[in-house]
């Protein structure tokens, strides 16, 4: 069975140009195609490519926008045709008495040619300005998304700020990254779902739940999911990433990510049957995140906080290194160069007779010795070497 060729699409830059020419926002175009604004942003940046029925609908819409652009473009005005010069009617003129002398015609002065105006060069942003622009663009949405993962407002805000501080420390790497927002989002999610968060004193005191009963039930349902399933559901149905992008951000295979997504949807639909439709689930997640008043700090405050934290870590590392070097030097200075076994203290031993110096034998000892020599001992005789 052969597959039909995919519908051709214009380049990513042409897609964005067609949308902007038609005065459409990414949200409006996403509503027409039936996807999320994040998906349209990914299509226009070239990070992902639409497939299936979404590709056909997107290509048809772009074709319509291109035709409208062609119709609205002003047609070039046709060059005015020169009318043929009419032959002047000759009328009898009276003959002048004196023929005037022809005057020389004035020569036209050369007009100065206009100098071409050079196009203004693009202004390069400083690292701080680029960081502030990225923070202002993505921080509010990231705080709302992280709130869906944790259910805690302050923890969501702190996680996003820590992620941006890490991005500022590695700014050259983040600035060259293909998706800087994805880099910060992955860091924020890792910090928010860290198991060490449970050991913090703030985690023991619960925050007030959402005021709306439906939002409260949905949030409790999300928090009952395993962290991996919850993160997959938020990325796919909340943020609007594709399955391969979700798998890459969660560092899992595509089949494993699809399995987690299906299990998470089944758990949510089991408690809230009205959210069995993915489109309805996406809308409810967006409403839940938007109903909460979540704030984010200003970009300069986050940058200064990251720099202060980096200075403290550097000073702590220097102090620890100096202390380790000093301890090592003191140990080398005071440690003995060779081993000397300790001398045990002397102790008195009882029950052992005193040693007597040898002296002359008494008469009894001489008699006993002679007796032992004269009497024959039982047993074999001792062999003594003899000279042959």
Secondary structure, 3 states (H helix, E strand, C coil): CCCCCCCCCCCHHHHHHHHHHCCCCHHHHHHHHCCCHHHHHHHHHCCCCCCHHHHHHHHHHHHHHHHHHHHHCCCCCCCCCCCCCCCCCCCCCCCCCCCCCCCCCCCCCCCCCCCCCCCCCCCCCCHHHHHHHHHHHHHHHHHHHHHHHHCCHHHHHHHHHHHHHHHHHCHHHHHCCCCHHHHHHHHHHHHHCCHHHHHCHHHHCCCCCCCCHHHHHHHHHHHHCCHHHHHHHHHHHHHCCCHHHHHHHCCCCHHHHHHHHHHHHHHHHHHCHHHCCHHHHHHHHHHHHHHCCCCCCCHHHHHHHHHHHHHHHHHHHHHHHHHHHHHHHHHHHHCCCCCCCCCCCCCCCCCCCCCCCCCCCCHHHHHHHHHHHHCCCCCCCCCCCCCC
